[in-house]
Amino acid sequence: MREFTIGKNDAGQRLDRFVSKTLPLLPPALLQKYIRLKRIKVNGKGSKRDARLALGDVLQLYINDEFFDQPAEENVFLTLFHPQLTIVYEDENLLLVDKRPGVVVHADETEKVNTLINHIQAYLYQKREWNPKWENAFTPALCNRIDRNTGGIVMAAKNAETLRILNEKIRQHEIEKSYLCITVGRPSPAAGKIEGFLRKDEVKNQVTFHRRPVPGGKTAVTFYKTLKSQGPLSLVECRLLTGRTHQIRVSMAEIGCPLLGDGKYGRGDVNRRYHETRQALYSYKLRFAFPTDAGLLNYLRGKEFSVEEVPFCARYFPPV
């Protein structure tokens, strides 16, 4: 419990506005809830949210200590009272989340609060599975990333051992990730392997495809299979042997079949015709292959997980 005595500069303010200013990390909805539950008292008694504070009033706040901290990047998750997550799978070690297109996984120059990792941390905090105040607390972390405008499964580790194992399994290519995409054009042949070297321009955040080794280029191998075609569009499944930035987008464009909606590597005229502003790409399936020992996570060997729905599939290739 913390106490505040109202001074002359704060007298006359509404109770809820004073508390929200004093505790910027406290979500507005949670503030109103605490007032209703009388966990915020004025002179030892419950009060209404619009009550005007008077000089000398004493506020008692029965609120978790972390809400009294100053806002910072590592505690911004506290402001998310209703975390928005589509959970594909969860156990004591691991969380698989279906990230929706448009959501960033980590804070960047465009978004600081409404990120996937912040929603995950808020979710685990509210479940009382994690609290940054606990001694030697591990901060839940993402094991893989997906571009803002791409959707699909993201893995989050709940403990350090899980993070270490999954990072190693990703490096050893023991986790199989399958993607669905819609291409402009029909791949020829209908199934195959695209091999090359990708070089990223960090300034432009753009990747170029090269058939032969180039300075700064990284090996990229993509397997693809055409599932359906209709008119100028095809539904294609891709599996990555390597995980490079923009790998599927650049590789499919290289064989003349760019992704629908891709504003960087695609066809603007077709994107405008279909009114698509995000690449039609979704990491829809994940399999823990684990041919070698996985320690704490051996129970996941051979297990496969899929998202319930890929929005653009229903739009362009609905099930018969």
C-alpha positions in Angstrom: 0.0 0.0 0.0 1.2 3.5 -0.9 -0.1 6.8 0.5 -0.3 10.2 -1.1 -1.3 13.5 0.6 -2.9 16.0 -1.7 -1.1 19.3 -1.8 -2.4 22.7 -3.0 -1.3 22.1 -6.6 -3.3 18.9 -6.8 -6.4 20.0 -4.9 -9.5 20.2 -7.0 -8.5 17.4 -9.4 -10.8 14.4 -10.0 -9.6 11.3 -8.3 -9.2 9.2 -11.4 -7.3 11.9 -13.2 -4.9 12.4 -10.3 -4.2 8.7 -10.1 -3.7 8.3 -13.8 -1.2 11.1 -13.8 0.6 9.8 -10.8 0.7 6.2 -12.1 1.1 6.4 -15.9 1.8 2.6 -16.1 -1.7 1.8 -14.7 -4.1 1.0 -17.5 -7.2 3.2 -17.5 -9.6 0.2 -17.3 -7.7 -1.2 -14.4 -7.7 2.1 -12.6 -11.5 2.3 -12.9 -11.8 -1.3 -11.6 -9.6 -0.6 -8.6 -11.8 2.5 -7.7 -14.9 0.3 -7.9 -13.3 -2.4 -5.7 -12.2 0.3 -3.2 -8.6 -0.6 -3.6 -8.1 3.2 -4.0 -9.4 5.0 -0.9 -9.7 8.6 0.1 -9.2 9.3 3.8 -9.7 5.5 4.4 -13.0 5.2 2.5 -14.0 4.2 -1.0 -14.7 7.0 -3.4 -16.2 7.7 -6.8 -13.9 8.3 -9.8 -15.1 11.8 -10.3 -14.8 12.9 -6.7 -12.8 16.2 -6.3 -9.7 15.9 -4.1 -9.3 18.5 -1.4 -6.1 19.9 0.2 -4.9 17.5 2.8 -6.8 14.5 1.6 -4.9 11.2 2.0 -5.0 8.6 -0.7 -4.4 4.9 0.0 -3.5 2.9 -3.1 -3.6 -0.9 -2.7 -1.9 -1.5 -6.0 1.0 -3.7 -7.1 4.4 -2.0 -6.6 5.4 -2.3 -10.2 2.7 0.2 -11.2 4.5 2.9 -9.2 7.6 2.7 -11.4 8.5 5.2 -14.0 7.6 4.2 -17.6 10.4 2.6 -19.5 10.8 0.2 -22.4 11.0 -2.9 -20.2 7.8 -2.2 -18.2 5.5 -0.8 -20.9 3.6 -4.1 -21.0 1.9 -3.1 -17.8 -0.2 -0.6 -19.7 -1.9 -3.4 -21.6 -4.9 -4.4 -19.5 -6.4 -6.7 -22.2 -3.6 -8.4 -24.0 -4.7 -9.5 -27.5 -3.3 -12.9 -28.4 -4.4 -15.8 -30.6 -2.7 -18.8 -28.9 -2.0 -21.8 -31.0 -0.3 -23.8 -28.2 0.9 -23.3 -24.6 2.6 -25.2 -21.9 4.9 -24.4 -18.9 7.9 -23.8 -21.2 6.5 -22.5 -24.5 3.9 -20.3 -26.1 3.0 -20.4 -29.8 1.1 -17.3 -30.9 -0.6 -16.6 -34.3 0.7 -13.1 -35.0 -1.8 -11.1 -37.1 -0.5 -9.0 -40.1 0.2 -5.4 -39.2 1.5 -6.2 -35.7 5.2 -5.7 -35.0 7.0 -8.3 -32.9 9.3 -5.9 -31.1 9.3 -2.1 -30.5 10.6 0.0 -33.4 10.4 3.6 -34.5 6.7 3.3 -35.4 5.4 1.4 -32.4 6.5 1.2 -28.8 3.5 -0.3 -26.9 1.3 -2.4 -29.1 3.9 -5.1 -29.9 3.6 -8.8 -29.9 6.2 -9.3 -27.1 4.5 -6.7 -24.9 1.1 -8.5 -25.3 2.8 -11.8 -24.4 4.5 -10.3 -21.3 1.2 -8.7 -20.2 -0.6 -12.0 -20.7 2.0 -14.0 -18.6 2.1 -11.2 -16.0 -1.7 -11.3 -15.5 -1.6 -15.1 -15.3 0.9 -14.7 -12.5 3.4 -16.8 -14.4 6.0 -14.1 -14.6 6.8 -10.8 -12.8 9.9 -8.7 -13.6 10.1 -7.9 -9.8 10.8 -11.6 -9.0 14.4 -12.3 -8.1 16.4 -13.4 -11.1 13.3 -13.4 -13.2 13.7 -14.4 -16.8 12.1 -12.1 -19.3 9.8 -14.0 -21.8 11.5 -13.7 -25.2 10.7 -14.5 -28.8 12.6 -17.2 -30.6 11.7 -16.1 -34.1 10.5 -13.0 -35.9 8.0 -12.3 -38.6 7.8 -9.1 -40.7 5.1 -6.6 -39.7 2.9 -7.3 -42.7 3.3 -11.1 -42.5 1.2 -13.3 -40.3 1.8 -16.6 -38.6 3.3 -18.6 -35.8 5.8 -17.0 -33.4 7.5 -19.0 -30.7 8.0 -17.4 -27.2 10.1 -19.0 -24.5 8.9 -18.8 -20.9 12.3 -19.7 -19.5 16.0 -19.5 -20.3 16.5 -23.2 -21.0 13.7 -23.2 -23.6 15.1 -20.1 -25.3 18.6 -21.7 -25.5 17.2 -25.0 -26.9 14.9 -23.4 -29.5 17.6 -21.0 -30.7 19.9 -24.0 -31.2 17.3 -26.0 -33.0 16.6 -23.1 -35.3 20.3 -22.9 -36.1 20.4 -26.6 -36.8 17.3 -26.4 -39.1 15.5 -28.9 -36.8 12.3 -26.8 -36.7 10.3 -26.9 -40.0 8.3 -23.8 -40.8 5.8 -23.9 -43.7 4.3 -20.8 -45.3 1.3 -20.2 -47.5 1.4 -17.4 -50.0 -0.5 -16.1 -53.1 1.7 -15.4 -56.1 1.0 -13.4 -59.1 1.5 -16.0 -61.9 1.9 -19.7 -61.9 5.2 -21.1 -60.8 6.9 -23.3 -63.5 7.6 -26.0 -62.6 4.7 -26.3 -60.2 7.0 -27.5 -57.5 10.7 -27.1 -57.0 13.6 -25.6 -55.1 15.0 -22.0 -55.4 18.6 -21.6 -54.5 20.7 -18.5 -54.5 22.3 -15.8 -52.4 20.6 -12.9 -50.8 22.2 -9.6 -50.0 20.5 -7.0 -47.9 20.8 -3.3 -48.2 20.5 -2.2 -44.6 19.7 1.5 -45.6 16.9 0.6 -47.9 15.8 -2.5 -46.0 15.7 -4.3 -49.4 17.1 -7.6 -50.5 18.5 -8.6 -53.8 18.7 -12.2 -55.2 21.9 -13.5 -56.8 22.5 -16.8 -58.5 26.2 -16.8 -57.7 28.1 -15.8 -54.5 28.4 -12.1 -54.0 30.2 -10.1 -51.2 27.8 -9.9 -48.2 25.4 -12.5 -49.8 24.0 -15.3 -47.7 22.9 -18.7 -49.0 19.1 -19.1 -49.3 17.2 -22.3 -50.1 13.4 -22.3 -50.5 11.2 -25.3 -51.4 7.8 -24.5 -52.9 4.8 -26.4 -54.1 1.8 -25.0 -56.0 -1.5 -26.1 -54.3 -4.1 -24.3 -56.5 -4.2 -21.8 -59.4 -7.1 -19.6 -60.5 -6.8 -16.9 -63.1 -3.5 -15.0 -62.6 -3.2 -16.1 -59.0 -1.7 -19.2 -57.4 -1.8 -20.6 -53.8 1.7 -21.8 -53.0 3.2 -23.6 -50.0 6.8 -22.7 -49.2 9.3 -24.3 -46.7 12.5 -22.7 -45.7 15.8 -24.5 -45.3 17.4 -21.2 -44.4 15.7 -18.2 -42.7 16.8 -15.0 -44.4 15.2 -11.6 -44.4 12.4 -11.4 -47.0 13.5 -14.8 -48.4 10.2 -16.0 -49.7 9.2 -12.7 -51.1 12.5 -12.2 -53.0 12.8 -15.8 -54.1 9.3 -16.0 -55.6 9.8 -12.7 -57.4 13.1 -14.1 -58.8 11.2 -16.9 -60.6 8.6 -14.4 -62.0 5.9 -15.0 -59.4 6.0 -12.2 -56.8 3.6 -12.2 -53.9 0.2 -10.5 -54.2 0.2 -7.3 -52.2 4.0 -7.0 -51.9 4.8 -3.4 -52.3 8.6 -3.9 -52.4 9.1 -6.9 -54.7 5.7 -7.3 -56.3 3.6 -5.8 -59.1 2.0 -2.5 -58.2 -0.6 -2.7 -60.9 -1.9 -6.1 -59.7 -1.8 -5.1 -56.1 -3.9 -2.1 -56.9 -6.4 -4.1 -58.9 -7.0 -6.4 -55.9 -6.7 -3.6 -53.4 -4.0 -5.4 -51.4 -1.4 -3.4 -49.4 0.2 -6.3 -47.5 2.0 -9.3 -48.9 -0.1 -12.4 -48.9 2.3 -14.5 -46.8 1.5 -16.5 -43.7 3.7 -18.8 -41.5 0.8 -21.2 -41.1 2.5 -24.5 -39.9 5.4 -25.4 -37.6 6.8 -28.8 -36.9 9.4 -29.7 -34.2 11.4 -32.3 -36.2 14.2 -32.7 -33.5 16.4 -35.5 -34.9 18.8 -34.8 -32.0 18.3 -34.5 -28.3 16.1 -31.6 -27.2 16.6 -31.8 -23.5 13.7 -30.1 -21.6 11.7 -30.0 -24.8 12.0 -33.7 -25.9 8.2 -34.1 -25.4 7.7 -31.8 -28.5 9.6 -34.1 -30.9 7.4 -34.8 -34.0 4.6 -32.5 -32.9 3.1 -30.2 -35.5 1.0 -27.1 -35.0 -1.1 -25.0 -37.5 -3.1 -21.8 -37.3 -6.8 -22.1 -37.5 -7.3 -19.6 -40.4 -5.2 -17.9 -43.1 -7.3 -14.8 -44.0 -6.3 -14.5 -47.7 -6.9 -18.2 -48.4 -10.6 -17.8 -47.5 -10.7 -14.7 -49.7 -9.1 -16.0 -52.9 -9.1 -19.8 -52.5 -12.1 -20.8 -50.3 -12.5 -24.5 -49.6 -14.8 -26.3 -51.9 
